[in-house]
Amino acid sequence: MASSKFQAFYNHPAGPKTIHFWAPTFKWALNIANVVDISTKPAETVSYPQQAALACSGLIWAKYSTVITPKNWNLFSVSIVTLATASYQISRKFQYELIHKSSAGEEC
């Protein structure tokens, strides 16, 4: 039974014999990098343009992965996580700027 499931996965049109498997698999590295940045880098170092590009990419590819045939759930999941981590990074930067603008206003 496991052998037949593995064969089905291996021979799937979005399986490991195709780029449709490997591209989203390696895209997980972007999310790993973003999670590491969240836990190790201060919010002031976040780049709005970079994170906006990642968020837009996640949104676009998540939609695309559900309308193509065959549906590529690996691409969908990595894209949703990309959108989520990029959105969180943007919110971190926004909160940082909001706090520092209000504290700068209090000092004057």
N, CA, C and O atoms as CSV, one atom per row, in Angstrom:
chain,resi,resn,atom,element,x,y,z
A,1,MET,N,N,0.827,-1.196,0.000
A,1,MET,CA,C,0.000,0.000,0.000
A,1,MET,C,C,0.871,1.259,0.000
A,1,MET,O,O,0.619,2.187,-0.769
A,2,ALA,N,N,1.891,1.293,0.859
A,2,ALA,CA,C,2.775,2.453,0.881
A,2,ALA,C,C,3.490,2.606,-0.443
A,2,ALA,O,O,3.739,3.719,-0.906
A,3,SER,N,N,3.814,1.487,-1.042
A,3,SER,CA,C,4.492,1.516,-2.337
A,3,SER,C,C,3.607,2.135,-3.410
A,3,SER,O,O,4.084,2.913,-4.235
A,4,SER,N,N,2.320,1.794,-3.403
A,4,SER,CA,C,1.415,2.355,-4.410
A,4,SER,C,C,1.193,3.848,-4.173
A,4,SER,O,O,1.065,4.609,-5.132
A,5,LYS,N,N,1.145,4.280,-2.909
A,5,LYS,CA,C,0.994,5.708,-2.614
A,5,LYS,C,C,2.248,6.473,-3.028
A,5,LYS,O,O,2.164,7.581,-3.557
A,6,PHE,N,N,3.403,5.871,-2.781
A,6,PHE,CA,C,4.645,6.512,-3.199
A,6,PHE,C,C,4.711,6.607,-4.720
A,6,PHE,O,O,5.117,7.636,-5.261
A,7,GLN,N,N,4.316,5.545,-5.410
A,7,GLN,CA,C,4.315,5.549,-6.878
A,7,GLN,C,C,3.375,6.631,-7.406
A,7,GLN,O,O,3.703,7.334,-8.361
A,8,ALA,N,N,2.203,6.762,-6.779
A,8,ALA,CA,C,1.251,7.790,-7.199
A,8,ALA,C,C,1.845,9.184,-6.995
A,8,ALA,O,O,1.721,10.049,-7.862
A,9,PHE,N,N,2.485,9.396,-5.855
A,9,PHE,CA,C,3.134,10.682,-5.583
A,9,PHE,C,C,4.276,10.934,-6.563
A,9,PHE,O,O,4.397,12.025,-7.119
A,10,TYR,N,N,5.100,9.929,-6.767
A,10,TYR,CA,C,6.278,10.069,-7.626
A,10,TYR,C,C,5.894,10.348,-9.077
A,10,TYR,O,O,6.572,11.113,-9.763
A,11,ASN,N,N,4.827,9.742,-9.539
A,11,ASN,CA,C,4.408,9.897,-10.935
A,11,ASN,C,C,3.366,10.992,-11.139
A,11,ASN,O,O,2.898,11.192,-12.260
A,12,HIS,N,N,3.001,11.694,-10.089
A,12,HIS,CA,C,2.007,12.773,-10.182
A,12,HIS,C,C,2.531,13.883,-11.088
A,12,HIS,O,O,3.736,14.129,-11.121
A,13,PRO,N,N,1.634,14.568,-11.833
A,13,PRO,CA,C,2.085,15.661,-12.706
A,13,PRO,C,C,2.794,16.804,-11.970
A,13,PRO,O,O,3.537,17.569,-12.584
A,14,ALA,N,N,2.568,16.919,-10.667
A,14,ALA,CA,C,3.291,17.918,-9.871
A,14,ALA,C,C,4.205,17.215,-8.870
A,14,ALA,O,O,4.495,17.757,-7.804
A,15,GLY,N,N,4.650,16.033,-9.207
A,15,GLY,CA,C,5.498,15.234,-8.325
A,15,GLY,C,C,6.969,15.566,-8.475
A,15,GLY,O,O,7.328,16.491,-9.204
A,16,PRO,N,N,7.823,14.818,-7.793
A,16,PRO,CA,C,9.249,15.145,-7.746
A,16,PRO,C,C,10.008,14.975,-9.059
A,16,PRO,O,O,11.185,15.329,-9.136
A,17,LYS,N,N,9.374,14.454,-10.066
A,17,LYS,CA,C,10.043,14.352,-11.365
A,17,LYS,C,C,9.886,15.639,-12.178
A,17,LYS,O,O,10.371,15.721,-13.306
A,18,THR,N,N,9.211,16.643,-11.611
A,18,THR,CA,C,8.930,17.871,-12.358
A,18,THR,C,C,9.396,19.107,-11.595
A,18,THR,O,O,9.622,19.064,-10.385
A,19,ILE,N,N,9.531,20.188,-12.320
A,19,ILE,CA,C,9.877,21.478,-11.710
A,19,ILE,C,C,8.732,21.983,-10.834
A,19,ILE,O,O,8.948,22.792,-9.931
A,20,HIS,N,N,7.512,21.506,-11.100
A,20,HIS,CA,C,6.340,21.946,-10.340
A,20,HIS,C,C,6.390,21.462,-8.893
A,20,HIS,O,O,5.650,21.955,-8.042
A,21,PHE,N,N,7.248,20.517,-8.626
A,21,PHE,CA,C,7.484,20.077,-7.252
A,21,PHE,C,C,8.667,20.820,-6.645
A,21,PHE,O,O,8.582,21.300,-5.515
A,22,TRP,N,N,9.756,20.919,-7.374
A,22,TRP,CA,C,11.006,21.436,-6.818
A,22,TRP,C,C,10.998,22.943,-6.622
A,22,TRP,O,O,11.584,23.428,-5.654
A,23,ALA,N,N,10.363,23.698,-7.497
A,23,ALA,CA,C,10.342,25.161,-7.336
A,23,ALA,C,C,9.677,25.567,-6.018
A,23,ALA,O,O,10.275,26.327,-5.255
A,24,PRO,N,N,8.459,25.089,-5.721
A,24,PRO,CA,C,7.875,25.461,-4.430
A,24,PRO,C,C,8.634,24.882,-3.238
A,24,PRO,O,O,8.678,25.493,-2.170
A,25,THR,N,N,9.222,23.721,-3.419
A,25,THR,CA,C,9.977,23.120,-2.320
A,25,THR,C,C,11.154,24.012,-1.929
A,25,THR,O,O,11.404,24.225,-0.743
A,26,PHE,N,N,11.868,24.525,-2.909
A,26,PHE,CA,C,12.995,25.411,-2.598
A,26,PHE,C,C,12.531,26.804,-2.181
A,26,PHE,O,O,13.284,27.544,-1.547
A,27,LYS,N,N,11.296,27.166,-2.532
A,27,LYS,CA,C,10.761,28.464,-2.108
A,27,LYS,C,C,10.543,28.498,-0.589
A,27,LYS,O,O,10.447,29.573,0.003
A,28,TRP,N,N,10.468,27.326,0.029
A,28,TRP,CA,C,10.350,27.284,1.482
A,28,TRP,C,C,11.548,27.955,2.148
A,28,TRP,O,O,11.435,28.424,3.280
A,29,ALA,N,N,12.679,28.010,1.473
A,29,ALA,CA,C,13.867,28.671,2.033
A,29,ALA,C,C,13.604,30.153,2.296
A,29,ALA,O,O,14.140,30.714,3.251
A,30,LEU,N,N,12.782,30.794,1.456
A,30,LEU,CA,C,12.428,32.199,1.691
A,30,LEU,C,C,11.688,32.344,3.015
A,30,LEU,O,O,11.923,33.287,3.771
A,31,ASN,N,N,10.798,31.406,3.284
A,31,ASN,CA,C,10.042,31.471,4.531
A,31,ASN,C,C,10.926,31.188,5.737
A,31,ASN,O,O,10.773,31.811,6.787
A,32,ILE,N,N,11.839,30.256,5.585
A,32,ILE,CA,C,12.775,29.974,6.676
A,32,ILE,C,C,13.606,31.220,6.973
A,32,ILE,O,O,13.818,31.566,8.135
A,33,ALA,N,N,14.073,31.889,5.926
A,33,ALA,CA,C,14.855,33.118,6.113
A,33,ALA,C,C,14.021,34.198,6.797
A,33,ALA,O,O,14.523,34.911,7.666
A,34,ASN,N,N,12.762,34.321,6.413
A,34,ASN,CA,C,11.899,35.328,7.027
A,34,ASN,C,C,11.653,35.014,8.502
A,34,ASN,O,O,11.662,35.919,9.336
A,35,VAL,N,N,11.436,33.753,8.827
A,35,VAL,CA,C,11.216,33.375,10.226
A,35,VAL,C,C,12.480,33.617,11.049
A,35,VAL,O,O,12.398,34.078,12.188
A,36,VAL,N,N,13.626,33.315,10.492
A,36,VAL,CA,C,14.891,33.593,11.191
A,36,VAL,C,C,15.044,35.102,11.397
A,36,VAL,O,O,15.463,35.539,12.469
A,37,ASP,N,N,14.709,35.896,10.381
A,37,ASP,CA,C,14.783,37.353,10.518
A,37,ASP,C,C,13.833,37.860,11.596
A,37,ASP,O,O,14.176,38.774,12.347
A,38,ILE,N,N,12.651,37.277,11.674
A,38,ILE,CA,C,11.684,37.688,12.691
A,38,ILE,C,C,12.265,37.480,14.086
A,38,ILE,O,O,12.084,38.314,14.973
A,39,SER,N,N,12.953,36.375,14.271
A,39,SER,CA,C,13.441,36.053,15.612
A,39,SER,C,C,14.813,36.638,15.936
A,39,SER,O,O,15.201,36.663,17.104
A,40,THR,N,N,15.558,37.111,14.931
A,40,THR,CA,C,16.920,37.571,15.226
A,40,THR,C,C,17.203,39.024,14.863
A,40,THR,O,O,18.128,39.616,15.420
A,41,LYS,N,N,16.450,39.612,13.963
A,41,LYS,CA,C,16.775,40.966,13.511
A,41,LYS,C,C,15.769,41.978,14.045
A,41,LYS,O,O,14.584,41.671,14.177
A,42,PRO,N,N,16.233,43.171,14.348
A,42,PRO,CA,C,15.315,44.203,14.831
A,42,PRO,C,C,14.381,44.682,13.721
A,42,PRO,O,O,14.693,44.584,12.534
A,43,ALA,N,N,13.236,45.200,14.137
A,43,ALA,CA,C,12.209,45.608,13.178
A,43,ALA,C,C,12.667,46.745,12.274
A,43,ALA,O,O,12.187,46.861,11.146
A,44,GLU,N,N,13.583,47.584,12.744
A,44,GLU,CA,C,13.996,48.718,11.907
A,44,GLU,C,C,14.768,48.279,10.667
A,44,GLU,O,O,14.931,49.067,9.736
A,45,THR,N,N,15.242,47.047,10.638
A,45,THR,CA,C,15.993,46.572,9.467
A,45,THR,C,C,15.094,45.962,8.392
A,45,THR,O,O,15.576,45.595,7.321
A,46,VAL,N,N,13.805,45.852,8.664
A,46,VAL,CA,C,12.873,45.271,7.692
A,46,VAL,C,C,12.720,46.223,6.508
A,46,VAL,O,O,12.590,47.434,6.687
A,47,SER,N,N,12.735,45.672,5.317
A,47,SER,CA,C,12.578,46.456,4.094
A,47,SER,C,C,11.132,46.361,3.609
A,47,SER,O,O,10.652,45.277,3.276
A,48,TYR,N,N,10.439,47.511,3.571
A,48,TYR,CA,C,9.070,47.521,3.055
A,48,TYR,C,C,8.984,46.981,1.628
A,48,TYR,O,O,8.156,46.110,1.365
A,49,PRO,N,N,9.817,47.471,0.690
A,49,PRO,CA,C,9.697,46.974,-0.692
A,49,PRO,C,C,9.930,45.463,-0.806
A,49,PRO,O,O,9.219,44.778,-1.541
A,50,GLN,N,N,10.906,44.955,-0.092
A,50,GLN,CA,C,11.192,43.519,-0.163
A,50,GLN,C,C,10.026,42.706,0.385
A,50,GLN,O,O,9.600,41.734,-0.238
A,51,GLN,N,N,9.514,43.094,1.532
A,51,GLN,CA,C,8.422,42.337,2.139
A,51,GLN,C,C,7.118,42.508,1.356
A,51,GLN,O,O,6.311,41.581,1.290
A,52,ALA,N,N,6.910,43.680,0.767
A,52,ALA,CA,C,5.722,43.866,-0.075
A,52,ALA,C,C,5.799,42.978,-1.308
A,52,ALA,O,O,4.793,42.409,-1.731
A,53,ALA,N,N,6.985,42.858,-1.881
A,53,ALA,CA,C,7.161,41.977,-3.044
A,53,ALA,C,C,6.901,40.525,-2.663
A,53,ALA,O,O,6.254,39.793,-3.411
A,54,LEU,N,N,7.397,40.109,-1.511
A,54,LEU,CA,C,7.148,38.739,-1.056
A,54,LEU,C,C,5.660,38.504,-0.791
A,54,LEU,O,O,5.122,37.455,-1.146
A,55,ALA,N,N,4.997,39.482,-0.168
A,55,ALA,CA,C,3.569,39.338,0.115
A,55,ALA,C,C,2.760,39.249,-1.174
A,55,ALA,O,O,1.870,38.407,-1.295
A,56,CYS,N,N,3.064,40.109,-2.129
A,56,CYS,CA,C,2.358,40.069,-3.421
A,56,CYS,C,C,2.627,38.761,-4.149
A,56,CYS,O,O,1.720,38.172,-4.736
A,57,SER,N,N,3.862,38.313,-4.109
A,57,SER,CA,C,4.213,37.038,-4.733
A,57,SER,C,C,3.423,35.901,-4.096
A,57,SER,O,O,2.890,35.042,-4.798
A,58,GLY,N,N,3.350,35.895,-2.784
A,58,GLY,CA,C,2.588,34.860,-2.090
A,58,GLY,C,C,1.127,34.871,-2.471
A,58,GLY,O,O,0.531,33.818,-2.695
A,59,LEU,N,N,0.542,36.061,-2.546
A,59,LEU,CA,C,-0.869,36.181,-2.908
A,59,LEU,C,C,-1.122,35.707,-4.337
A,59,LEU,O,O,-2.044,34.930,-4.584
A,60,ILE,N,N,-0.313,36.170,-5.261
A,60,ILE,CA,C,-0.489,35.817,-6.673
A,60,ILE,C,C,-0.323,34.318,-6.888
A,60,ILE,O,O,-1.159,33.688,-7.536
A,61,TRP,N,N,0.746,33.746,-6.350
A,61,TRP,CA,C,1.009,32.325,-6.583
A,61,TRP,C,C,0.045,31.424,-5.827
A,61,TRP,O,O,-0.227,30.311,-6.277
A,62,ALA,N,N,-0.478,31.874,-4.694
A,62,ALA,CA,C,-1.497,31.081,-3.994
A,62,ALA,C,C,-2.751,30.980,-4.856
A,62,ALA,O,O,-3.343,29.907,-4.981
A,63,LYS,N,N,-3.147,32.086,-5.440
A,63,LYS,CA,C,-4.316,32.072,-6.332
A,63,LYS,C,C,-4.041,31.196,-7.553
A,63,LYS,O,O,-4.870,30.367,-7.928
A,64,TYR,N,N,-2.877,31.384,-8.169
A,64,TYR,CA,C,-2.532,30.636,-9.376
A,64,TYR,C,C,-2.506,29.134,-9.116
A,64,TYR,O,O,-2.947,28.349,-9.955
A,65,SER,N,N,-1.994,28.733,-7.963
A,65,SER,CA,C,-1.850,27.302,-7.677
A,65,SER,C,C,-3.187,26.589,-7.563
A,65,SER,O,O,-3.248,25.365,-7.679
A,66,THR,N,N,-4.262,27.344,-7.335
A,66,THR,CA,C,-5.583,26.717,-7.217
A,66,THR,C,C,-6.353,26.711,-8.528
A,66,THR,O,O,-7.369,26.023,-8.632
A,67,VAL,N,N,-5.906,27.451,-9.522
A,67,VAL,CA,C,-6.638,27.479,-10.797
A,67,VAL,C,C,-5.964,26.652,-11.881
A,67,VAL,O,O,-6.571,26.401,-12.922
A,68,ILE,N,N,-4.722,26.219,-11.662
A,68,ILE,CA,C,-4.038,25.404,-12.660
A,68,ILE,C,C,-4.450,23.940,-12.500
A,68,ILE,O,O,-4.963,23.529,-11.459
A,69,THR,N,N,-4.215,23.180,-13.542
A,69,THR,CA,C,-4.457,21.744,-13.500
A,69,THR,C,C,-3.145,21.042,-13.752
A,69,THR,O,O,-2.500,21.312,-14.765
A,70,PRO,N,N,-2.731,20.169,-12.888
A,70,PRO,CA,C,-3.328,19.781,-11.607
A,70,PRO,C,C,-3.045,20.834,-10.542
A,70,PRO,O,O,-2.068,21.578,-10.623
A,71,LYS,N,N,-3.917,20.879,-9.547
A,71,LYS,CA,C,-3.702,21.825,-8.448
A,71,LYS,C,C,-2.392,21.470,-7.739
A,71,LYS,O,O,-2.095,20.302,-7.490
A,72,ASN,N,N,-1.631,22.495,-7.428
A,72,ASN,CA,C,-0.325,22.281,-6.801
A,72,ASN,C,C,-0.404,22.757,-5.351
A,72,ASN,O,O,-0.228,23.942,-5.068
A,73,TRP,N,N,-0.670,21.826,-4.441
A,73,TRP,CA,C,-0.883,22.188,-3.042
A,73,TRP,C,C,0.412,22.563,-2.339
A,73,TRP,O,O,0.385,23.307,-1.359
A,74,ASN,N,N,1.538,22.067,-2.815
A,74,ASN,CA,C,2.831,22.486,-2.272
A,74,ASN,C,C,3.047,23.970,-2.574
A,74,ASN,O,O,3.469,24.728,-1.701
A,75,LEU,N,N,2.763,24.375,-3.792
A,75,LEU,CA,C,2.886,25.784,-4.173
A,75,LEU,C,C,1.899,26.641,-3.390
A,75,LEU,O,O,2.240,27.741,-2.953
A,76,PHE,N,N,0.682,26.143,-3.211
A,76,PHE,CA,C,-0.322,26.887,-2.454
A,76,PHE,C,C,0.143,27.109,-1.015
A,76,PHE,O,O,0.085,28.229,-0.507
A,77,SER,N,N,0.603,26.045,-0.361
A,77,SER,CA,C,0.982,26.180,1.048
A,77,SER,C,C,2.200,27.081,1.234
A,77,SER,O,O,2.225,27.898,2.154
A,78,VAL,N,N,3.203,26.944,0.381
A,78,VAL,CA,C,4.380,27.803,0.520
A,78,VAL,C,C,4.008,29.257,0.237
A,78,VAL,O,O,4.565,30.166,0.853
A,79,SER,N,N,3.091,29.484,-0.673
A,79,SER,CA,C,2.687,30.854,-1.004
A,79,SER,C,C,1.896,31.494,0.132
A,79,SER,O,O,2.081,32.676,0.423
A,80,ILE,N,N,1.024,30.734,0.772
A,80,ILE,CA,C,0.267,31.264,1.910
A,80,ILE,C,C,1.211,31.610,3.063
A,80,ILE,O,O,1.052,32.646,3.709
A,81,VAL,N,N,2.182,30.753,3.319
A,81,VAL,CA,C,3.143,31.028,4.392
A,81,VAL,C,C,4.015,32.225,4.025
A,81,VAL,O,O,4.360,33.023,4.896
A,82,THR,N,N,4.375,32.365,2.750
A,82,THR,CA,C,5.143,33.534,2.300
A,82,THR,C,C,4.341,34.806,2.533
A,82,THR,O,O,4.871,35.793,3.044
A,83,LEU,N,N,3.074,34.786,2.163
A,83,LEU,CA,C,2.197,35.937,2.391
A,83,LEU,C,C,2.108,36.253,3.884
A,83,LEU,O,O,2.186,37.417,4.276
A,84,ALA,N,N,1.948,35.238,4.705
A,84,ALA,CA,C,1.800,35.451,6.149
A,84,ALA,C,C,3.078,36.007,6.781
A,84,ALA,O,O,3.016,36.955,7.564
A,85,THR,N,N,4.224,35.430,6.451
A,85,THR,CA,C,5.467,35.908,7.073
A,85,THR,C,C,5.824,37.312,6.597
A,85,THR,O,O,6.309,38.127,7.381
A,86,ALA,N,N,5.589,37.598,5.326
A,86,ALA,CA,C,5.878,38.940,4.815
A,86,ALA,C,C,4.933,39.969,5.438
A,86,ALA,O,O,5.355,41.070,5.791
A,87,SER,N,N,3.663,39.609,5.569
A,87,SER,CA,C,2.700,40.524,6.195
A,87,SER,C,C,3.070,40.791,7.648
A,87,SER,O,O,2.949,41.918,8.131
A,88,TYR,N,N,3.516,39.762,8.334
A,88,TYR,CA,C,3.942,39.946,9.724
A,88,TYR,C,C,5.162,40.859,9.802
A,88,TYR,O,O,5.239,41.712,10.687
A,89,GLN,N,N,6.101,40.694,8.900
A,89,GLN,CA,C,7.289,41.559,8.877
A,89,GLN,C,C,6.878,43.017,8.639
A,89,GLN,O,O,7.392,43.925,9.291
A,90,ILE,N,N,5.956,43.231,7.706
A,90,ILE,CA,C,5.479,44.593,7.433
A,90,ILE,C,C,4.820,45.172,8.683
A,90,ILE,O,O,5.033,46.338,9.014
A,91,SER,N,N,4.021,44.360,9.379
A,91,SER,CA,C,3.366,44.861,10.589
A,91,SER,C,C,4.384,45.171,11.689
A,91,SER,O,O,4.209,46.134,12.436
A,92,ARG,N,N,5.441,44.368,11.796
A,92,ARG,CA,C,6.512,44.655,12.766
A,92,ARG,C,C,7.146,46.010,12.484
A,92,ARG,O,O,7.336,46.815,13.395
A,93,LYS,N,N,7.468,46.256,11.230
A,93,LYS,CA,C,8.111,47.520,10.847
A,93,LYS,C,C,7.166,48.693,11.107
A,93,LYS,O,O,7.581,49.731,11.622
A,94,PHE,N,N,5.890,48.518,10.747
A,94,PHE,CA,C,4.907,49.578,10.943
A,94,PHE,C,C,4.746,49.897,12.430
A,94,PHE,O,O,4.717,51.067,12.812
A,95,GLN,N,N,4.644,48.875,13.259
A,95,GLN,CA,C,4.523,49.091,14.706
A,95,GLN,C,C,5.767,49.769,15.270
A,95,GLN,O,O,5.661,50.652,16.121
A,96,TYR,N,N,6.932,49.364,14.805
A,96,TYR,CA,C,8.181,49.982,15.251
A,96,TYR,C,C,8.178,51.474,14.923
A,96,TYR,O,O,8.494,52.306,15.774
A,97,GLU,N,N,7.816,51.803,13.684
A,97,GLU,CA,C,7.805,53.214,13.277
A,97,GLU,C,C,6.748,54.001,14.028
A,97,GLU,O,O,6.973,55.161,14.373
A,98,LEU,N,N,5.608,53.399,14.284
A,98,LEU,CA,C,4.541,54.065,15.012
A,98,LEU,C,C,4.977,54.380,16.441
A,98,LEU,O,O,4.735,55.482,16.933
A,99,ILE,N,N,5.602,53.443,17.094
A,99,ILE,CA,C,6.069,53.639,18.470
A,99,ILE,C,C,7.169,54.693,18.521
A,99,ILE,O,O,7.169,55.544,19.410
A,100,HIS,N,N,8.103,54.644,17.580
A,100,HIS,CA,C,9.211,55.592,17.609
A,100,HIS,C,C,8.799,56.995,17.168
A,100,HIS,O,O,9.411,57.975,17.593
A,101,LYS,N,N,7.778,57.108,16.328
A,101,LYS,CA,C,7.275,58.443,15.980
A,101,LYS,C,C,6.573,59.063,17.175
A,101,LYS,O,O,6.741,60.252,17.445
A,102,SER,N,N,5.779,58.260,17.904
A,102,SER,CA,C,5.070,58.812,19.057
A,102,SER,C,C,6.042,59.149,20.188
A,102,SER,O,O,5.843,60.144,20.885
A,103,SER,N,N,7.083,58.345,20.384
A,103,SER,CA,C,8.052,58.664,21.436
A,103,SER,C,C,8.921,59.855,21.038
A,103,SER,O,O,9.365,60.608,21.905
A,104,ALA,N,N,9.168,60.037,19.749
A,104,ALA,CA,C,9.920,61.207,19.288
A,104,ALA,C,C,9.085,62.467,19.477
A,104,ALA,O,O,9.628,63.533,19.768
A,105,GLY,N,N,7.773,62.353,19.313
A,105,GLY,CA,C,6.882,63.493,19.515
A,105,GLY,C,C,6.797,63.892,20.974
A,105,GLY,O,O,6.634,65.073,21.279
A,106,GLU,N,N,6.903,62.941,21.876
A,106,GLU,CA,C,6.851,63.226,23.310
A,106,GLU,C,C,8.109,63.931,23.793
A,106,GLU,O,O,8.059,64.697,24.756
A,107,GLU,N,N,9.241,63.680,23.134
A,107,GLU,CA,C,10.500,64.293,23.548
A,107,GLU,C,C,10.554,65.775,23.196
A,107,GLU,O,O,11.262,66.536,23.855
A,108,CYS,N,N,9.829,66.192,22.184
A,108,CYS,CA,C,9.887,67.591,21.740
A,108,CYS,C,C,9.179,68.529,22.657
A,108,CYS,O,O,9.149,69.734,22.406
